[in-house]
């Protein structure tokens, strides 16, 4: 994804322009799949761990369905390379998530596209989750409470259109009996591969519903700190310089980072403690109340911190940690702010702003090119010369009887909830206007 997406101003929960949630988007004609339909398994037949098929697209290519994570081991180096700057697409992230979050009714559903020499051209990091309400639904590895952003199909540069077309054709051909629908969340609205994939699915007559989840916010970084500060608004610029002068650049303050295995345990303890203290001060349970969440991130931090792919850094005032950041580092020079924590008893000293200044300044000094605040429309993110990117959820329903009925039921429930929400909101708005 580009580090400078086109600016689109949205409020949380607002509708993405021209893509209204609950509205069906489909092409007029239904195309025949270019994949041989006769190779589809019979209904109820056992699915083999890996099913492969030669593709008549820029070929000869081969597409394979992987149900066993061990079968993906030969592809992991190439997969990591295709993931590029996005840590959420890296095989470490996806497969570690699978180990921690897999439950009954879930199956791996990773599709690989390879060329005649066996080299990886594209990879869809998916799994299926089965429920009575949705049937067998294809989803991205890493979705749910982990809140992975910029999820996509990993693809070799220049092969985007062919890979997107091949995957869509496979799903509507050979793979049509192996899923009921797709729910692809955490996708950037400007993701070219997903746009092409959706277009091809629509040509097969598929119904596509789109929902804005929130915006992610990315700040392109300058070559030096002063140049970056100069680009902020006047009021923000003055505030930043005041905080640096009165707090960050005084003997009271100290910036610390987990830069070795010896400091990793201390850093992680500080991060979890301050994150939980902050959430509990807001009467919220905190993410680390989830055992799976805690175990997943501890494993990822222990694996990636020695490689420079993740870092925990914090700022101390008077010898006490007051704010902490947990960052992921992309291969292309982008730092992703995954999560923060702060000491509620020091809230009057503005630890949140102090932490952002320290994080941005350290990222610039280390030579990173962008700082991404990730998903969430908290007002503070817009103050740092950031550019928003809508993060979308796409629900893709094939034109089949039961799938269509399930979709109709889901949309009816969503409309009812929205109606009830609007009814509850209206009296409050009237009372506010009266007062």
Secondary structure, 3 states (H helix, E strand, C coil): CCCCCCCCCCCCCCCECCECCCCCECCCCCCCCCCCHHHCCCCCCCCCCEEEEEECCCCCEEEEEECCHHHHHHHHHHHHHHHCCCHHHCHHHHHHHHHHHCCCCEEECEEEEECCCCCEEEEECEEEEEECCCEEEEEECCCHHHCCCCCCEEECCCCHHHHHHHHHHHHHCHHHHHCCEEEEEEEECCCHHHHHHHHHHHHCCCEEEEEEEEEEEEEECCCCHHHHHHCCCHHHHHHHHHHHHHHHCCCCEEEEECCCHHHHHHHHHHHHHHHHHHHHHCCCCCHHHCHHHHHHHHHHHHHHHHHCCEEEEEEEECCEEEEEEEEEECCCCEEEEEEEEECHHHHHHCHHHHHHHHHHHHHHHCCCCEEEEEECCCHHHHHHCEEEEEEEEEEEECCCHHHHHHHHHHHHHHHHHHHHHHHHHHHHHHHHHHC
